[in-house]
Amino acid sequence: MSELQLPDSFIQQDIKTDPITPKQIEEMYSLAGSYESLFSKRARLYKERDLKNKPLEDEDYKGLILEHYTFLKRPVIINEDSIFIGNSKKEVEGAKQSIHG
C-alpha cells in the first residue's frame, strides 16, 4: 500500500475493526462484476472448511466475505469508477495509473 502513495483524500478502512457493509460489497460487486473476483481463495478458512471441494455460487462468495474479513481479497482500491483487487503487479500498476495519471 505504501508504494501506491495514496493521496490524503483516500479513505482507508481497516476491515478487521470496521467490517465491510452489505452496501459496500454491493458497490464493489457493481464495479468488479462478480463476488468471486473479490474472494480470496488463499484465506485460511477457505482451506479449513474445504471450500474448494464445494460448489459455490456468487451469492455464497458474498455471504462468506460478509461473514469473515479474511475472505475478501486485499487490498481493494476504488478510484472513481475503477476497482483494483489484490496485490498482483498488474493490479498495483493499474491502481497507480488510475490514482496518479
C-alpha positions as CSV (number, residue, x, y, z in Angstrom):
1,M,0.0,0.0,0.0
2,S,2.8,2.4,0.8
3,E,4.2,2.1,-2.8
4,L,0.8,3.5,-4.1
5,Q,1.4,6.8,-2.3
6,L,-2.3,7.3,-1.8
7,P,-3.4,10.9,-1.5
8,D,-4.8,12.1,1.8
9,S,-8.3,12.2,0.2
10,F,-8.4,8.4,0.0
11,I,-10.3,6.7,2.8
12,Q,-8.5,3.6,4.2
13,Q,-10.7,1.1,6.1
14,D,-9.3,-1.5,8.5
15,I,-11.8,-4.3,7.8
16,K,-10.7,-6.2,10.9
17,T,-12.0,-3.5,13.2
18,D,-14.5,-1.8,10.8
19,P,-16.1,-4.7,8.7
20,I,-17.4,-4.0,5.3
21,T,-21.1,-3.5,5.0
22,P,-23.6,-5.1,2.6
23,K,-23.8,-1.8,0.8
24,Q,-20.0,-1.6,0.4
25,I,-19.8,-5.1,-1.0
26,E,-22.6,-4.4,-3.5
27,E,-20.7,-1.3,-4.7
28,M,-17.6,-3.4,-5.1
29,Y,-19.7,-6.1,-7.0
30,S,-21.1,-3.4,-9.4
31,L,-17.5,-2.5,-10.3
32,A,-16.0,-5.9,-10.3
33,G,-18.8,-7.9,-12.0
34,S,-18.7,-10.8,-9.6
35,Y,-18.3,-11.6,-5.9
36,E,-15.9,-14.4,-6.8
37,S,-13.4,-11.9,-8.1
38,L,-13.5,-10.2,-4.7
39,F,-13.0,-13.5,-2.9
40,S,-9.6,-14.7,-1.6
41,K,-9.0,-18.4,-2.1
42,R,-5.9,-18.0,0.0
43,A,-7.8,-17.4,3.2
44,R,-7.0,-19.9,6.0
45,L,-10.8,-20.6,6.5
46,Y,-11.1,-21.5,2.8
47,K,-8.8,-24.4,3.3
48,E,-10.1,-25.3,6.8
49,R,-13.7,-25.5,5.5
50,D,-12.6,-27.4,2.4
51,L,-14.5,-24.9,0.3
52,K,-12.5,-25.8,-2.9
53,N,-14.5,-29.0,-3.0
54,K,-17.9,-27.4,-2.6
55,P,-19.9,-25.8,-5.4
56,L,-20.0,-22.1,-4.6
57,E,-22.3,-19.6,-6.3
58,D,-21.8,-15.9,-6.5
59,E,-24.1,-15.3,-3.5
60,D,-22.1,-17.9,-1.5
61,Y,-19.0,-15.8,-2.1
62,K,-20.8,-12.7,-1.0
63,G,-22.0,-14.3,2.2
64,L,-18.6,-15.6,3.1
65,I,-16.9,-12.2,2.5
66,L,-19.5,-10.6,4.8
67,E,-19.1,-13.4,7.4
68,H,-15.3,-13.0,7.8
69,Y,-12.9,-10.3,6.6
70,T,-10.2,-12.8,5.5
71,F,-12.4,-13.9,2.6
72,L,-12.0,-10.5,0.9
73,K,-9.1,-10.4,-1.4
74,R,-7.0,-7.4,-0.4
75,P,-6.3,-4.6,-1.0
76,V,-9.4,-3.3,-2.7
77,I,-8.9,0.1,-4.2
78,I,-11.8,2.1,-5.6
79,N,-11.0,5.2,-7.6
80,E,-13.9,6.9,-9.2
81,D,-15.5,4.1,-11.4
82,S,-12.5,1.8,-11.3
83,I,-11.7,-1.1,-8.9
84,F,-8.4,-2.8,-8.3
85,I,-8.5,-6.1,-6.4
86,G,-5.5,-7.8,-4.8
87,N,-1.8,-7.1,-4.9
88,S,-0.7,-8.6,-8.2
89,K,1.7,-6.4,-10.1
90,K,-0.9,-5.8,-12.8
91,E,-3.5,-4.6,-10.2
92,V,-0.9,-2.4,-8.4
93,E,0.2,-0.8,-11.6
94,G,-3.3,-0.2,-12.7
95,A,-4.2,1.4,-9.4
96,K,-1.1,3.7,-9.6
97,Q,-2.1,4.8,-13.1
98,S,-5.6,5.5,-12.0
99,I,-4.6,7.5,-9.0
100,H,-1.6,9.4,-10.3
101,G,-2.5,9.5,-14.0
